[in-house]
Amino acid sequence: MLYAAVCDYFQQTQQAQITLPAPPLRRLSFSHTIDDQVAIQTAVMACYDVRRDDAALRRIAASAYFDNLRKNYPMRREFSCVEIELPAEKSALAAQLQGLGFTIRFARHHAHATFAP
């Protein structure tokens, strides 16, 4: 978290305890039949739909709108908040998802695609 990193950098004790509500999505599970690119797109879009930001930023016609967007920007979580369960044979996909920051867990059996809030 940025606050902790700033405190560490300036060698200061953290004075505030920042708590966030639980993330709306905690786990995704894919089967061995999932296409790697479909799995990556599904995981990323489930956490952060960049199209929403793109549309909002394209509507900026004045600095007042940007200021309002900045002040009311919706909370979004880092990919590391989501655990993705994959079959063991999907190690290449696991490496790609880990590279994006997702937490990976290998399933002991073949699962179907599920979303768990």
Secondary structure as UniProt FT lines:
FT   HELIX           2..9
FT   TURN            10..11
FT   STRAND          27..29
FT   TURN            32..33
FT   HELIX           36..47
FT   HELIX           50..58
FT   HELIX           63..71
FT   HELIX           79..81
FT   STRAND          83..87
FT   TURN            88..89
FT   HELIX           91..100
FT   STRAND          103..107
FT   STRAND          114..116
//
